[in-house]
């Protein structure tokens, strides 16, 4: 049975494995921007996020196997209507378990917890090459907010 719980410091190895799956997707999609890394984040960076009361860190597990995770930070808008916003920094589901409702379960948990923490909206950024994630986010009721354009000068 799928369980959503807070990430603990001893989850580092499993979470690092998941975050590297996401990073490899970005390396493949935009090799001119992303470099291969052995670890997505250091253990120290991971532990500072997990221990931070202003960052929501949750995971999905089934019978002890970690299947997905999500990191969410909170901020107030600047220069816009003031409102607490939950920003999904990273959400990833193990590639072997995608399209089984795990991402949706994580998103629903984020939505509930963010509301409890006083957030009035959820934002996230996704690269255009990650079409599976875009389809998932739209199925959760998210809509595009803005576009970032680029032009290479090389």
N, C-alpha and C positions, 0 to 999 in steps of 0.2 A: 504494500500500500504506500502511495506517495505521501511523504511528509515534508512540510516546509518548516525550516527552523533557522535560527540565527547561526551564522558562521562562527566557529570557534577557532582559536589560534592553532589547535592541532589538526585543522583541516587544510593546512597550507599545501601539502603535496598534491592532494586531489584537486584543489582549486587552481593551483598553478598549471596542472595538466589541462584543465578546461580552458583557462585563459590562453594557453598556448595554442589550442585548437582555433580559437577566435583569431588570434594573432596570425596564424598560418593562413587563414582565409584572407586576411588583409594583405599579407605578403604576396600571396598569389594574385589577388585582385589589383594591387597597386605596388608592384615591385620597385618602382622608381621612388616611392615614398617610405615604404616600410622595410626595415632591416630584420633579418632573422635574429632571434634572441634565444638564449638557452632557458631563461626564466622571464616570464612576463613582468613580474615585480619581485623585488627582494623580499625575503622573509620579514625583514624589519619594516618595510613599507606595508606589507600585508598586515602585520600585527598592529601597526599604528592605525590602520583603517578599521580593523576588527574591534579595537579598543576605543574607538571614537564615538561618543554619544551622538554626534551630528551626522554620522554616516550610517545608513541602513545596510547591513550585509546579511543576506539570507541565501539559503541553498535549498535544493530539492533533493531528497534522498529516498531510496527504496531499499529496504532490508540492508541498510548500512552502506549501500553504494551511492555515492554522490553523483547525481545526474545533471545538475545545472546549478548556476549561481547567479547572483545579482548584487551589484554595488550601486547604492543610491546616495547622492549628496543632496543637501538642502541649501537654498539661498533665497534671498529677497531680490526682486527685480530692482534694477537701478535705471533711473531715467524713464521708467514706464510705470504703469499702475502698480503700486506696491502689493505684492502677494508672495506668500511663501510658495516656492516651487520645488518639487522633487525632481532631481535630474538623474536619470539612469545613466551612470557612467559606463557600466558594462552589464550585459545580460547574455548568458551563454548556456546552451544546452549541449550536452555531450553528443557528438555527431552520430553515435550509434543509437541514440534515443530521441532524435528529432522527429517532429510531427506526431508526437504522442500526447500532447497537451501539457507537457512539462513547462514550456515557456509561458503558456497561458496561466498555469497555476502560479508561477513566480510573479507574473504581472499582476494577477488578482491580489496576491499577498502584498505586493508593493503598493497597489492602489489602496488597500485597506489600511495598511500601516502608515502610509503617507498622509492619508486623511486624518488618522488618529494623532499624527504629529503636527497637524495644523496646515498641511499643504493644500493649496487650492487647485494645483495642476501638476501634471507630470510631463516633462520634456525629455527628449533623448536625441542623439545624432546617430545616423546610420550612413555608411558609405553606399553609393549607388551600386557597387558591384555585389552587394549582399542582398540580392533579390528575395531570398527565402525569409530573411529577417524583415524586410519591408512588407512582404505579404502578411507575415505574422502580426506585425504592429498594426497594420490596417485592420486585421481581423479582430484586434482587441479594442477597436474604436478610435485609434490614433489617426491623425490626419497630418499631412505635410504642413509645416509652419513657414518655412522660408527655404531659399536655395542659396548655396555658396558656389560661386563660379570660380574657375581657375583658367589660367593660360600659361603654358610652359614657355619659357624664354630661351630654351636651349635648342 
